[in-house]
């Protein structure tokens, strides 16, 4: 090749001479030193520019949802005694300055010894770990404490080199924007320690049953020791590895000067609690119904969701008095052990002045049955519904002692036949006597005259929901064919007790956010639903039931004013007693559910094996509870009624030996309800305002034809 051709060819050579021109078929693919240097430098500059671009364009993102999630704690009415927790992630943030210094020191010694001097990324550590991994040594990581924090708090689990690069850049940016102690505090509040515990506070409670501020050096070292693999290194899972890791943390703390030789000598592996069975275990027993009801109530307000309650870190203060709750559970415990397994009892006790629930029994074990007997299940009302017929009558001006009806049994009204318990006939009686003895014949005639639609309206007015199953305008509605919940009946009777002011029955007093601000408080003012004079007359009327001859005379022996009503439904498939004072309304209901989920006739048991009525176990449980509760809540007298609606009565004694029974049958007159038949022994409590013995009591006569078998 001539010199001229060579020069011409050189002129055509590209600056980026690759493949190399003028070389053979093999050598042309071997890069020159110039190409290698230039390419490497170019790639380096490009990489640096890319990384710088990523850094400056990278904003600090919103925290990961998991990192912000805090458990919500539920308290009894004192706002201090814990009832339980609601959470998806068990986390309770704490301030760094409330913690012993060795908690943070142990984490720094174990996880990032250059924490206070590095820029968020330990470049020397990265090189050291990479070289060790290349040589085939034990795999090492080089994530700083800040990088771990960034991963947990902002990014979630990072995978791959690009994610790790983003993590490192964000760690540098976070380090420049946050103080070291702030990073350490957030790290301690977000890191997972195993056993479902996120953050140092929850971990201290799960492992040692203490607040983080109370743990000692050994306990802090152990919690730090399990951080890299909490599920595998938990002492309950691998005690040998846990101790090995514990010793490592103690050694590193000594090397870094955080502890003394004396501390090392005293260091011993701490004992931990057995791992708990998880969040569900706190719902075991009757308490589970309280926790569940609190959540349901708040969600129903529309201000909270299931997720916000589980993650929001709220402090929920309930209205439940732990002492009264204990009394309620003890009262249910008085029932015979022979009680059928499918027999259910609900008890709800509330303050009629505010609607706050003092105590609630929704069942024996929430984990076994997630239906609340007091707030979810419906049961036929029976004679407890007669009070709404009486309310409608009083609002129309019909008198307690002046509205009388014949009580021949059976009686035909509206083309249907209705009878009293045992088909007993009684002489004409007034409303007071008919309520005391719960006479169906009286109330069906009263309902005819006040109009069934007005009885229904009175029930809704007092607090029975309009959509209650079976609530209609039929003639027999006054006899309790509808099926309210216990809480509905509690609300209605509380309206009488509060002299006509209707309150929402509620279990949550207030809710505070994680900063302590009140974000919800229950309305305790209520609204007037019944005229005050009418309500006072209702209290007078229902005092007959707990008098010495009433169907719930057992409830009137406690030494303070009590008004109320017993009730037993058709079959009977349910039995009730709703009793109250000006300070406390308590409703007890009993019902039975068959294998097909339908209501079935109550099976007698214990001393009431043959009969089952509202005056039996429901009233007895009520008394067992109120006898103790009245020692903690001072009971007062009802407002005295000087002039009852319709005028005052004349006095006449009740014939001795008359059966004190009550019966009702919404459909065919075969349903019965009765209370105490024998006269109570001992001194009688004072009657509520009004006469001790109302006028014109009825002498029963045996029916001409035997009635259907009834329940007592």
Residue pairs with C-beta under 8 A, 6 or more apart in sequence:
9 21
9 22
12 21
13 21
13 22
14 21
16 35
16 38
17 32
17 35
18 31
18 32
18 35
19 28
19 29
20 27
20 28
20 29
20 30
20 31
20 32
20 35
21 28
22 28
23 30
31 39
51 165
51 169
54 165
54 166
54 169
55 169
55 172
55 173
58 166
58 169
58 170
58 173
60 154
60 170
60 173
60 174
60 177
61 154
61 155
61 170
62 154
63 153
63 154
64 152
64 153
64 154
64 155
64 156
65 311
66 89
66 152
66 156
66 198
67 152
67 153
67 154
67 190
68 311
69 87
69 88
69 89
69 91
69 198
69 310
69 311
69 313
70 87
70 89
70 91
70 92
70 93
70 311
70 312
70 313
70 514
71 85
71 86
71 87
71 89
71 90
71 91
71 92
71 202
71 310
71 313
72 85
72 86
72 87
72 309
72 310
72 312
72 313
72 314
72 315
72 316
73 82
73 84
73 85
73 86
73 92
73 314
73 315
73 316
74 82
74 83
74 84
74 85
74 86
74 290
74 291
74 294
74 316
74 318
75 81
75 82
75 83
75 315
75 316
75 317
75 318
76 82
76 83
76 317
76 318
76 320
76 321
76 322
76 325
77 317
77 318
77 319
77 320
77 321
77 322
77 356
77 509
78 322
79 315
79 317
81 322
83 287
83 290
83 291
83 318
83 320
84 282
84 283
84 287
84 291
85 279
85 282
86 291
86 295
86 309
86 310
86 316
87 279
87 310
87 311
88 307
88 310
88 311
89 198
89 311
90 196
90 197
90 198
90 202
90 206
90 279
91 189
91 190
91 197
91 198
91 199
91 201
91 202
91 313
92 199
92 201
92 202
92 313
93 189
93 199
93 201
93 313
93 514
94 188
94 189
94 199
94 200
94 201
94 212
94 213
95 185
96 104
96 181
96 184
96 185
96 188
98 212
98 213
99 188
99 200
99 212
99 213
100 213
100 215
100 216
100 217
100 220
102 217
102 220
102 221
102 253
102 258
102 259
103 188
103 200
103 212
103 215
103 220
103 223
103 224
104 184
104 188
105 253
105 256
105 258
105 259
106 217
106 220
106 221
106 223
106 224
106 249
106 253
106 258
107 145
107 184
107 187
107 188
107 224
107 227
108 115
108 116
108 145
108 184
108 256
109 249
109 252
109 253
109 255
109 256
109 258
110 224
110 225
110 227
110 248
110 249
110 252
111 145
111 148
111 224
111 227
112 118
112 122
112 144
112 145
112 146
112 148
113 252
113 256
114 122
114 125
114 144
115 144
115 145
115 146
115 180
115 184
116 180
118 144
118 146
118 175
119 172
119 175
119 176
120 144
120 146
120 147
120 168
120 171
120 172
120 173
120 174
120 175
120 176
121 144
121 146
121 147
121 168
121 171
121 172
122 142
122 144
125 142
125 144
126 142
128 140
128 142
129 140
129 141
129 142
130 142
132 138
132 140
133 139
133 140
143 151
143 167
144 171
145 183
145 184
145 187
146 171
146 174
146 175
146 183
147 167
147 168
147 171
148 187
148 191
149 171
149 174
149 183
149 186
149 187
149 190
150 167
150 170
150 171
150 174
151 157
151 158
151 167
152 187
152 190
152 191
152 192
153 186
153 190
154 170
155 163
155 166
155 167
155 170
158 164
158 166
158 167
174 183
175 183
188 199
188 200
189 198
189 199
189 200
189 201
190 198
190 199
191 198
191 199
191 200
191 227
192 198
192 227
192 230
193 199
193 200
193 202
193 203
193 206
193 207
193 223
193 226
193 227
193 230
194 203
194 226
194 230
194 231
194 233
194 234
195 203
195 206
195 207
195 230
195 234
195 275
195 276
196 202
196 206
196 276
196 278
196 279
197 203
197 205
197 206
197 207
200 212
200 223
201 211
201 212
203 212
203 223
204 210
204 211
204 212
204 214
204 215
204 219
204 223
205 211
206 273
206 275
206 276
207 219
207 222
207 223
207 272
207 273
208 215
208 219
208 270
208 272
208 273
209 273
210 219
215 223
216 270
217 259
217 263
217 267
218 246
218 267
218 268
218 269
218 270
219 270
221 246
221 249
221 250
221 253
221 267
222 235
222 242
222 246
222 249
222 269
222 270
222 272
224 249
225 233
225 242
225 245
225 246
225 248
225 249
226 233
226 234
226 242
226 245
231 237
232 238
232 241
233 241
233 242
233 245
234 242
234 275
235 242
235 243
235 269
235 272
236 272
236 274
236 275
242 269
243 269
246 267
246 269
247 267
250 259
250 263
250 264
250 267
251 264
253 259
253 263
254 260
254 261
254 263
254 264
280 367
282 288
282 291
283 291
283 292
283 366
283 367
284 365
284 366
284 367
285 364
285 365
285 366
286 325
286 329
286 361
286 362
286 363
286 364
286 365
286 366
287 366
288 365
288 366
288 367
289 360
289 361
289 362
289 363
289 366
289 372
289 374
290 318
290 320
290 325
290 360
290 362
290 507
291 366
292 366
292 370
292 372
293 360
293 362
293 372
293 375
293 507
294 316
294 318
294 507
294 508
295 306
295 309
296 375
297 506
297 507
297 508
298 304
298 309
298 316
298 508
298 511
298 520
299 305
299 306
299 309
301 520
303 519
303 520
304 312
304 511
304 520
312 513
312 514
313 513
313 514
314 511
314 512
314 513
314 514
314 519
315 511
315 512
315 513
315 516
316 508
316 510
316 511
317 508
317 509
317 510
317 511
317 512
318 357
318 507
318 508
318 509
319 351
319 356
319 357
319 358
319 506
319 507
319 508
319 509
319 522
320 357
320 358
320 359
320 360
320 507
321 358
321 359
321 632
323 632
324 349
324 358
324 359
324 629
324 632
324 633
325 358
325 359
325 360
327 359
327 625
327 628
327 629
328 347
328 349
328 359
328 360
328 361
328 625
329 361
330 624
330 625
330 628
331 347
331 621
331 622
331 624
331 625
331 628
332 345
332 347
332 361
332 621
334 620
334 621
334 624
335 345
335 606
335 617
335 621
336 605
336 606
336 607
338 605
338 606
339 605
339 606
340 592
340 603
340 605
342 592
342 593
342 594
342 595
342 600
343 590
343 591
343 592
343 602
343 603
343 605
344 363
344 373
344 377
344 590
344 591
344 592
344 593
345 361
345 373
345 588
345 589
345 590
345 617
345 621
346 361
346 362
346 372
346 373
346 374
346 375
346 377
346 379
346 486
346 587
346 588
346 589
347 359
347 360
347 361
347 374
347 486
347 586
347 587
347 588
347 621
347 625
348 357
348 359
348 360
348 361
348 374
348 375
348 486
348 487
348 490
348 505
348 586
348 587
349 357
349 358
349 359
349 360
349 584
349 585
349 586
349 587
349 625
349 629
350 356
350 357
350 358
350 490
350 494
350 505
350 584
350 585
350 586
351 358
351 583
351 584
351 585
352 493
352 494
352 495
352 497
352 498
352 503
352 580
352 582
352 583
352 584
352 585
353 498
353 503
353 524
353 582
353 583
354 503
354 524
354 526
355 491
355 494
355 503
355 504
355 505
355 506
355 522
355 524
355 526
356 506
356 509
356 522
356 524
357 505
357 506
357 507
358 584
358 629
358 633
359 625
359 629
360 374
360 375
360 507
361 373
361 374
362 372
362 373
362 374
362 375
362 376
363 369
363 371
363 372
363 373
371 377
373 486
373 589
374 485
374 486
374 487
375 485
375 486
375 487
376 485
377 485
377 486
377 591
378 468
378 469
378 483
378 484
378 485
379 483
379 484
379 485
379 486
379 569
379 573
379 574
379 576
379 589
379 590
379 591
379 599
380 470
380 480
380 481
380 482
380 483
380 569
380 570
380 573
380 574
380 591
380 599
381 480
381 481
381 482
381 483
381 484
381 489
381 567
381 569
381 574
381 576
382 479
382 480
382 567
382 568
382 569
382 570
382 572
382 574
382 575
382 576
382 614
382 664
382 671
382 673
383 438
383 479
383 480
383 565
383 566
383 567
383 568
383 576
383 614
383 662
383 664
383 673
384 480
384 489
384 565
384 566
384 567
384 576
384 578
384 614
385 459
385 477
385 478
385 479
385 480
385 481
385 482
385 567
386 435
386 438
386 443
386 478
386 479
386 480
386 565
386 567
386 664
387 435
387 492
387 493
387 496
387 538
387 542
387 565
388 455
388 456
388 458
388 459
388 462
388 464
388 478
388 492
389 443
389 446
389 447
389 450
389 455
389 458
389 478
390 431
390 435
390 446
390 538
390 541
391 458
391 459
391 461
391 462
391 530
391 534
391 538
392 450
392 451
392 454
392 455
392 457
392 458
393 403
393 431
393 446
393 449
393 450
394 400
394 534
394 537
394 538
394 541
394 645
395 454
395 458
395 530
395 531
395 534
396 450
396 454
397 645
397 646
398 431
398 446
398 449
398 450
398 645
398 646
399 430
399 431
399 644
399 645
399 646
399 647
400 430
400 431
400 432
400 537
400 540
400 541
400 644
400 645
400 646
400 649
400 690
401 430
401 431
401 432
401 644
401 646
401 647
401 648
401 649
401 650
401 694
401 695
402 430
402 646
402 647
403 430
403 431
403 446
403 646
404 428
404 429
404 430
404 696
405 428
405 429
405 434
405 441
405 442
405 445
405 446
406 428
406 441
406 445
407 420
407 425
407 426
407 427
407 428
407 429
407 434
407 439
407 441
407 442
407 698
408 425
408 426
408 441
409 418
409 419
409 420
409 423
409 424
409 425
409 426
409 440
409 441
409 703
409 707
410 417
410 418
410 419
410 423
410 441
410 669
411 417
411 418
411 419
411 441
411 444
411 445
412 418
413 444
413 445
413 448
413 475
414 448
414 475
416 475
416 476
417 668
417 669
418 440
418 441
418 444
418 476
418 479
418 665
418 669
419 440
419 441
419 663
419 665
419 669
419 670
419 707
419 708
420 426
420 439
420 440
420 441
420 661
420 663
421 438
421 440
421 659
421 661
421 662
421 663
421 672
421 673
421 674
421 710
422 659
422 661
422 663
422 672
422 703
422 707
422 710
423 669
423 703
423 705
423 706
423 707
423 708
424 659
424 661
424 700
424 701
424 702
424 703
424 707
425 441
425 700
425 701
425 703
426 437
426 439
426 441
426 698
426 699
426 700
426 701
427 696
427 697
427 698
427 699
428 696
428 698
429 437
429 439
429 442
429 696
429 697
429 698
430 649
430 694
430 695
430 696
431 442
431 446
431 541
432 541
432 544
432 649
432 690
432 694
433 439
433 544
433 654
433 694
433 695
433 696
433 697
433 698
434 442
434 443
434 446
435 541
435 542
435 544
435 545
435 565
436 544
436 545
436 547
436 549
436 550
436 551
436 660
436 694
437 550
437 551
437 658
437 660
437 661
437 662
437 698
438 545
438 551
438 565
438 566
438 661
438 662
438 663
438 664
438 673
438 674
439 662
439 663
439 698
440 479
440 662
440 663
440 664
440 665
440 669
443 478
443 479
443 664
444 475
444 476
444 478
444 479
446 478
447 455
447 475
447 476
447 477
447 478
448 475
452 472
452 473
452 474
452 475
452 477
452 478
453 473
455 477
455 478
456 471
456 472
456 473
456 477
459 471
459 482
459 492
460 466
461 529
461 530
462 491
462 492
462 493
462 495
462 496
462 502
462 529
462 530
463 488
463 491
463 492
463 494
463 495
463 502
463 529
464 471
464 482
464 484
464 488
464 489
464 491
464 492
465 484
465 488
468 482
468 483
468 484
468 488
469 482
469 483
470 481
470 482
470 483
471 477
471 482
471 484
472 481
472 482
474 481
474 666
476 665
476 666
476 667
477 666
479 664
479 665
479 666
479 671
480 567
480 569
480 664
480 666
481 570
481 666
481 667
486 587
486 588
486 589
487 505
489 576
489 578
489 587
489 589
490 505
490 578
490 585
490 586
490 587
491 502
491 503
491 504
491 505
493 564
493 565
493 578
493 580
493 585
493 587
494 502
494 503
494 505
494 580
494 585
495 501
495 502
495 503
495 529
495 530
495 535
496 530
496 535
496 538
496 539
496 542
496 563
496 580
497 539
497 563
497 580
497 581
497 582
497 585
498 526
498 535
498 582
499 532
499 535
499 536
499 539
499 639
500 528
500 529
500 530
500 531
500 532
500 534
500 535
501 526
501 527
501 528
501 529
502 526
502 527
502 528
502 529
502 530
503 524
503 526
504 522
504 523
504 526
506 522
508 520
508 522
509 521
509 522
510 518
510 520
510 521
510 522
511 518
511 519
511 520
511 521
512 518
512 519
513 519
530 538
533 645
534 645
536 638
536 639
536 641
536 689
537 641
537 644
537 645
538 563
539 563
539 638
539 639
539 641
539 688
540 563
540 638
540 641
540 644
540 688
540 689
540 690
541 563
542 563
542 564
542 565
543 561
543 562
543 563
543 638
543 687
543 688
543 689
543 690
544 550
544 694
545 551
545 552
545 555
545 563
545 564
545 565
545 566
546 552
546 553
546 555
546 556
546 562
546 563
546 564
546 579
547 553
547 556
547 684
547 687
547 692
548 556
548 679
548 680
548 684
549 654
549 660
549 679
550 556
550 660
550 675
550 676
551 566
551 614
551 615
551 660
551 661
551 662
551 673
551 674
551 675
551 676
552 564
552 565
552 566
552 577
552 579
552 614
552 615
552 619
552 675
552 676
553 660
553 675
553 676
553 680
554 615
554 619
554 620
554 623
554 675
554 676
554 680
555 562
555 564
555 577
555 579
555 619
555 622
555 623
555 626
556 562
556 684
556 685
557 623
557 680
557 682
557 684
557 685
558 623
558 626
558 627
558 630
558 685
559 685
560 581
560 630
560 635
560 636
560 637
560 685
561 581
561 582
561 635
561 636
561 637
561 638
561 686
561 688
562 579
562 580
562 581
562 626
563 579
563 580
563 581
563 638
563 688
564 577
564 578
564 579
564 580
565 576
565 577
565 578
565 579
565 614
566 575
566 576
566 577
566 613
566 614
566 615
566 618
566 619
566 662
566 673
566 675
567 574
567 575
567 576
567 577
567 578
567 614
567 664
567 673
568 574
568 575
568 576
568 612
568 613
568 614
568 662
568 664
568 671
568 672
568 673
568 674
568 711
569 575
569 664
569 671
569 673
570 665
570 666
570 667
570 670
570 671
571 599
571 600
571 601
571 602
571 671
572 601
572 602
572 612
572 613
572 671
572 672
572 673
572 711
573 591
573 592
573 599
573 600
573 601
573 602
574 589
574 590
574 591
574 592
574 599
574 602
575 589
575 590
575 591
575 602
575 612
575 613
575 614
575 616
575 617
575 618
575 673
576 587
576 588
576 589
576 590
576 614
576 618
577 587
577 588
577 614
577 615
577 618
577 619
577 621
577 622
578 585
578 586
578 587
578 588
579 585
579 586
579 587
579 619
579 622
579 626
580 586
581 635
581 636
581 638
582 635
582 636
582 637
582 638
583 633
583 634
583 635
583 636
584 626
584 629
584 630
584 633
584 635
586 622
586 625
586 626
586 629
588 618
588 619
588 621
588 622
588 625
589 618
590 602
590 612
590 617
590 618
591 599
591 602
592 599
592 600
592 601
592 602
592 603
593 599
593 600
594 600
602 612
603 612
604 610
604 611
604 612
606 617
608 616
608 617
610 712
611 674
611 711
611 712
612 711
613 662
613 672
613 673
613 674
613 675
613 711
613 712
614 673
614 675
615 662
615 673
615 674
615 675
615 676
616 675
616 712
619 675
637 688
638 688
638 689
639 689
640 689
641 689
641 690
642 689
644 690
648 691
649 690
649 691
649 694
649 695
650 695
650 696
651 691
651 693
651 694
651 695
652 693
652 694
652 695
652 696
652 697
653 693
653 697
654 693
654 697
655 697
655 699
658 697
658 698
658 699
658 700
659 674
659 677
659 700
660 674
660 675
660 676
660 677
661 672
661 673
661 674
661 675
661 677
661 710
661 712
662 672
662 673
662 674
662 675
663 669
663 671
663 672
663 673
663 674
663 710
664 671
664 672
664 673
665 671
665 672
669 708
670 708
670 710
672 710
672 711
672 712
673 711
674 710
674 711
674 712
677 712
